[in-house]
Amino acid sequence: MSRNSSPWDQLLFQPPLCEGWKQNVEGAAYHLGNCILLLGYMGGSGIFGSIYIFSLLATGYICYALWGWLNACGLDIFIWNMLLVMACILQLAHLIYRLHKHTFLEEFDLLYKTLCQPLQVPFEVYKEIVKCCEEKVLSLARDQNYAVEGKTPINRLSLLLSGRVRVSQDGQFLHYVFPYQFLDSPEWESLRPSEEGTFQVTLTAETDCSYITWPRRKLYLLLAKDRYIARLFSAFLGYDISEKLYALNDKLFAKFGLRFDIRLPNCCEISTLQHFQDTSSSESHEMCCVGCISPKEVHNRIFLKNPV
């Protein structure tokens, strides 16, 4: 190579050769730093994976800085590694801030894991849902009424988080509401946004309960604004109402010893109940009538007291 060649040419085509390898190895801090960096680069994705990575990177660069200060005696090595340590610490502070910003109460975290995470609902969408209920967890003492038949207005939608609530009508027990079921899904579905109404059932806490509630108007605005959340609530409410209908079906089975299939058209029940029609007992007549109504009418009979 000519003497006029650039430093890059000399570096690429005429690299400086080592005159001799060092006989002694570097200090323990240097090797410890390499091991920590190796573990750090094995971190996963997500915010917790990033916290893991940058924590180990900062520790590894600290080991490098100690090695540069104590063993290599290089000021540039020490300064560069300390700059990298500061960058990792700043990144960690940002990640912890984001984690703290997204932290909910334990009840909301458990709610997300139970209802939304299995459906792969984005966390940003879940934040909007929680924001609509103002991130408040309300409580019901034992034997306290959530709603009273014919008196409490239908102005909210609530989801039970813990405890058990008894649903009754005219003093007659209908079914229970268990955790992660809506307290008033039938009432919510029975009214249009512009309509008003009152509860046709009484809901009483059998144990100490906790629940969250969405104001009716505020939730309607959210559902109108976000179609994804609207479809999500439609799925949740539909499943919840079907669970309540099946609870009624189990109640009828316990009373009459015959399980009705509320999923199918009612003509399928007629053949099943035909042999009861020959009897004149009021109990058989009542059972036939119950078997010949649609799920919607069953829903209305339980919760809204509409005549069949």
HELIX and SHEET records of a PDB file:
HELIX    1   1 PRO A    7  PHE A   13  1                                   7    
HELIX    2   2 ALA A   28  GLY A   40  1                                  13    
HELIX    3   3 GLY A   46  LEU A   70  1                                  25    
HELIX    4   4 LEU A   75  LYS A  101  1                                  27    
HELIX    5   5 GLU A  106  LEU A  111  1                                   6    
HELIX    6   6 TYR A  112  CYS A  116  3                                   5    
HELIX    7   7 GLN A  117  LEU A  119  5                                   3    
HELIX    8   8 PHE A  123  CYS A  132  1                                  10    
HELIX    9   9 SER A  185  SER A  190  1                                   6    
HELIX   10  10 ARG A  216  LYS A  225  1                                  10    
HELIX   11  11 ARG A  227  PHE A  256  1                                  30    
HELIX   12  12 CYS A  267  LEU A  273  1                                   7    
HELIX   13  13 GLN A  274  PHE A  276  5                                   3    
HELIX   14  14 SER A  282  GLY A  291  1                                  10    
HELIX   15  15 PRO A  295  HIS A  299  1                                   5    
HELIX   16  16 ASN A  300  LEU A  304  3                                   5    
SHEET    1   A 3 LEU A 138  LEU A 140  0                                        
SHEET    2   A 3 CYS A 209  PRO A 215 -1                                        
SHEET    3   A 3 ARG A 156  SER A 162 -1                                        
SHEET    1   B 4 ASN A 145  ALA A 147  0                                        
SHEET    2   B 4 THR A 202  ALA A 205 -1                                        
SHEET    3   B 4 VAL A 165  GLN A 169 -1                                        
SHEET    4   B 4 GLN A 172  VAL A 177 -1                                        
END                                                                             
